[in-house]
Amino acid sequence: MSSPSGRPPAVVLGRIPPTLRWLVLPFALAALLHACAIQTFRVAGKSMESALEPGDFLLVSKLGPSSGLVRDYLPARGDVVVFRFPRNRSLLLIKRVVALPGDRIDPARLGGGTDHEVSAGHVYVVGDNRAPGASNDSRDWGDLPVSDVVGTAVARLWPPERIGRIAPSE
């Protein structure tokens, strides 16, 4: 096929050089993994001390809540989860799951909150630092919808002396 001028049409992009393919492929794979499976998160506050410190850099698994690969996702009691803050969904927070749907909340044991049963499709999350005013969590704003959970923290990547798996606790 020729153009109106009689010349063959120009190829705009041409063939992609192999070296460029080797540069693009890892970035494309990393973007796909970030969108569907993993994410990083930097701890900013002191609400999770002493398990997590400000400046810790974490690896977060998104396979349960965000990927759609697991239906009816529910984090386990003791999991450390990253979630969209219900009062400002542009903020991400990190807390520990201490109660699941149907569990009864005992404010005396948690250092605050209200005596109630956790709603279906929700969890109750609290910072490990239970000092008064140290954590903005379910004791202040109630149950967290599971649909707001971004993922579960699985490993600390930084600082080097603290690299390792983040184990759930009771």
Order of alpha helices (4+ residues) and beta strands (2+ residues): alpha-beta-beta-beta-beta-alpha-beta-alpha-beta-beta-beta
